[in-house]
Amino acid sequence: MRENIWKYVSAILILLLATSSVAVVLLYMQNSELRSYTPPNVTSTVIVERPLNASCNLTAYELQVEELRKQVEFLKAQLREQNLPEGNTTIAIVPIFGLIDEYTSLSIIPILRDIAKNDSIGGVVLWIESPGGYVGPVREIYATVKKLNMIKPVVAYTGGIAASGGYYIAVGAEKIIADPLAEVGSIGVIYVHYDMEQNYQMNGIKVEVFKTGPYKDMGAEWRGLTEEEKNMIAESIDTYFQAFLQAVSGGRNMSLNETREYATGRTWFAINVTGTLVDETGDLDYAVKVLEDMLNVTNARVVIYNSRSSSDFGIFGSMALLLDPRYVSPYLRTG
C-alpha cells in the first residue's frame, strides 16, 4: 500500500477534479442556455436578465462542492489512518528557504515523497521563508504538498515571509502558523518582459530572426510586444492567477469572492489576517505543538531536513512569476 500510495492519491484527486470540472461546465451551459432562450412563436427577442432558477443552480453547485469536500476529508482520514506511525512518532521539519526555482523543487519534492513512505514519520512542519519564485516549480511543490497532506498532516510555518509562491505552497497544508509579524499573502502573478529593441539599435546590433510562426519569438527581448501578443499574455497571466485563487480558496476554506479581497498583490502581517490567510500566530515550537495535537501525541521526536536553496536565481527572459514584486528588481538581468 505504502509503495503505491502516490498512485492512489493521484487517482482520487484526478477523480474529484474531473467531477468538479463537469459540474462547473454543466452549470455554465445551463445558465448560457437560459440567457439565450427565445420562446417559440414570438417575433421579438426576449432577454432573460436573471434566470429564474439561477439560485437553484448555484445552490445545487454549492451542495455538490460541499459533498466533494466531505468525500475528500473522508478519504484523507482513511489514508492517514493507514499511515499512522508505529511506535514513537517523529515529526519532520522541511525548510523551503529563499527564492523558488527548479533546483528548489528538485530538492524538496524527493524529500516529501520519501516522508510519505516513511512509516516512522507522523507529520510534517513545512518551514517556509520565501517571497516566491517561478510558476512551474511553485506549482509542482504545491501539488506534492497537497498529496502528502492527504496521507499525513502538514502544518505550514513562517517566521518572516511566505509571499506569493511561498504562500501558494503554504495553502496546500492543513494549517498555517505564522509569527505575528511575518508577512503573508502577495496573492498574484507578475510577468516580466525585456524590450531592448532601442538598446540594440543604439549599439548597432541588428537581429535577424527566422521563425516558423508569427508568435515563435513572442516575448523576445529584441522587439516589443504587439497588442495581440499583450492580450495573449494577459490571458495567460489571468489563467495562472485564477489557479492561485482556487488554491487559496480551497486551502483556506474561503469563497472566491472573499479570496479576491486579499488578491491585490500586497502582503499582510500575520497578526492582522489570523483566521483568514493564517490559522494562528506563534513560533516554530508552537507549530510543532499544533502538529502534535493533530497527531494526538506529546514529545514527538523532531527531525530537521536539509534542503538546497537557490544559489543563482535570475530572471533572464520574458516569463510569468509567482513572486512578491519587491523581490523582482534585484534579480533582473542588467547590462
Sequence and secondary structure as in RCSB ss.txt:
>XXXX:A:sequence
MRENIWKYVSAILILLLATSSVAVVLLYMQNSELRSYTPPNVTSTVIVERPLNASCNLTAYELQVEELRKQVEFL
KAQLREQNLPEGNTTIAIVPIFGLIDEYTSLSIIPILRDIAKNDSIGGVVLWIESPGGYVGPVREIYATVKKLNM
IKPVVAYTGGIAASGGYYIAVGAEKIIADPLAEVGSIGVIYVHYDMEQNYQMNGIKVEVFKTGPYKDMGAEWRGL
TEEEKNMIAESIDTYFQAFLQAVSGGRNMSLNETREYATGRTWFAINVTGTLVDETGDLDYAVKVLEDMLNVTNA
RVVIYNSRSSSDFGIFGSMALLLDPRYVSPYLRTG
>XXXX:A:secstr
  TTHHHHHHHHHHHHHHHHHHHHHHHHHHHHHHHH   TT  S    SS TTHHHHHHHHHHHHHHHHHHHHHH
HHHHHHHT  SSS EEEEEEEES B HHHHHHHHHHHHHHHH TTEEEEEEEEEB EEEHHHHHHHHHHHHHHHH
HS EEEEESSEEETHHHHHHTTSSEEEE TT EEE    EEE    HHHHHHTT       SSTTTTTT TTS  
 HHHHHHHHHHHHHHHHHHHHHHHHHHT  HHHHHHT SS EEEGGGSBTTTBSEE  HHHHHHHHHHHHT SS 
EEEE      SS  B SSEEEEE GGGTGGGB   
